[in-house]
């Protein structure tokens, strides 16, 4: 804490008087007193922690003898050059690892106890000048009971015969007792780096380099971390060694027996069968041309007492994509095209239409087969290409859409059908409106002609002409309309159209 005035200094020392003693000399310029430390830091119980700390003081104190202290409350020291002034629970566990002459006040607590939470404060005393506690710059410690597991990563190609690099990383707060990292692999190409980070942490990295062999396939690569006062923690990754089709593989059959094995048999498990590859006294077998049909190998070792079979070594043979059959397309509501590809690893399938590259609408995988589909190529004519690729290569197959005309017609019919429904609805509405208007006009004309009955247009389906005329004679109104459906008109009831003044032909739709 930097005080802004001499009166502030006086207040600080008066507070100190209540607990300890009165400082007889004061800093010449309180703004020149400062400390840089961390407000909060985490630590692992039973390990150690270093609280980073640097400080500044007035130039007049350059030659004075400096005493560094850390305390909890006033006069409760967790570190002091005079050991009997240190609190009992901190004796022998705190030490100053920084050089006070170089303005380093870093404090180490080793080992960390559950109650070492703080807050803690830094204090400096300079002979014949001043004594200063930075009460506002307190430090608290978050104590963890559980250590963090290491982070393991693997980089590089996983093909047999190539070099890879594995990295095991942890963060800690105890440089005095840095955690120890070990590997399950026999390689001795190990590099360890320690780097100081922010907030009082250190990053410890162990890097392992080795060359992948068939013996590594399916095994776990493990890095193990040993913290001070803790059980070791570990992390593992399974090695999946891959082989490219056409490459060679060297297999070794190892056995432990008494008497030693004198005869070895090698077998290869293919997709459909198991083949005997070799037999004799040689425990090494070389497969010169790996194919995608190879699935696993095993050996049988034999001595005078008996024989034993080794575990199967499964091989991941990888190869570039191969399109298994021609592109197929079907048309229903939409047009869908399919492309079937065999590859390891799985292929990414794209489509090329009219010099445009489109992603697959969907991808389905089954073992080494990938099926890509493209939907919605409406009305397309001409060439369509399937482009499949993985890390080992790519392949393209083009096809001309034989059913393109049918596809176009389907879409035209589908569109026309949808439009026809709309047109029919509109036509029906117009016809209905015209019917209503014609009926009103006819009624208006009839009402304007007194004592005259208009012969209606009728059909036999509901009322005959005589029934209509009788109804009109019995009606109380002077005029009336008889409206009929226009069905078949009987010959004996045919009306005299010449006597109809306002004959209007019904208009209807041919349903």
Secondary structure, DSSP 8 states (H G I E B T S, - for coil): ---SSHHHHHHHHHHHHHHS---SS--S-GGG-EEEE-SEEEEETTSEEEE-EEEE--GGGTTS-EEEEEESSTT-EEE-SSGGGB-GGGTTTEEE-S-GGGTB--EEEES--TTTTEEEEEEEEETTTEEEE-TTS-EEEEEESS----EEEEES--BTT-EEEEEEEEEES-GGG--EEEESS----EEEEEEE-STT-EEEEEEEEEE--GGGTT-EEEEEEE-TTS--EEEEEE---EEETT--EEEE-----SS---EEEEEEE-SS-EEEEEEES--EEEESS--TT--EEEEEEE-SS-EEE---EE-EEEEEEEE-S--EEEESSSEEEEEEEEEES--EEEEEETTEEEE-SEEEEETTEEEEEEE--TT--SEEEEEEEETTEEEEEEEE-TTHHHHHHHHHHHHHHHHHHHHHHHHHHHHHHHHHHHHHHHHHHHHTSTT--------TTT--HHHHHHHHHH-SSS------------GGG---GGG-TT---------
